[in-house]
């Protein structure tokens, strides 16, 4: 395993864990957004730009959900 693969594994694992914990706190929603951002970076670095684009979109969606959760 190289560094890039480990980074991708970390990003996807963080996405899974933070998504599973989102109902506990709105801060897990923000953590999910950050993890999606890391997944996006991984996708672009490894050359899978469609994955990078989709993860970037998920990151924006999650930030919007975090913002809305703070208002209610």
N, C-alpha and C positions, 0 to 999 in steps of 0.2 A: 504494500500500500504506500502510495506517495502522499505528500502533504496536501495536494489538491483533493484527493479522494477522501482523506481524513476530514478536511474542511467541509466537504459536501455531506459526509456522514453526520458531522456535528450539526450542520444547518438543518438537515431533514429530521434528525432526532429532536432537535429543539422545537421544530415546527410541530411535531407529533405531541410532545409533552405539553407545550404551552396551549395547543388547541384543546387537549383533553382537560386542561385546568381552567379554561376560560370562564366557566360559570362561578368559580370561586372568588374571582376578583377581576375588576376591569383592567388591572395591571398585567394580567396574563394575556389580555387581548393585545396590549401594546407590545408585550414580549413576543407574541405570535407575529406581529407586524415586523418586528426587527428580525426574527428568524426567517421570515419570508424574504426580507431584504438580503439576508445572507445567502439564502437559496438562489436568489436572482444573481447575485455576484458569482456564485459558484457556476451557475448555468452559463453565464457569459464567459467566464474564465476557461471552462472546459470546451467551449465552442458550440454549446447547445443553446443558441440564442432564442429559439421559441420557448424553451423552459425558462430562460432568464426573463423574457418579456412577461410570461404568465405569472411568474413569482413576483415580479415588480407590481403587477396589477393587484395581486392578492395582498401585497403589502399596503398599497393605497386603500384598498377596501377595508382592511383591518384597522388602519389608522382612523378611518371615518367611523367605524363601529366603536372604537375606543372613545373617540370624541363624543359620540352620541350617548354612550353609556355614562359618561361623566355629567351630562346634562339632565339625565332622568333620575 
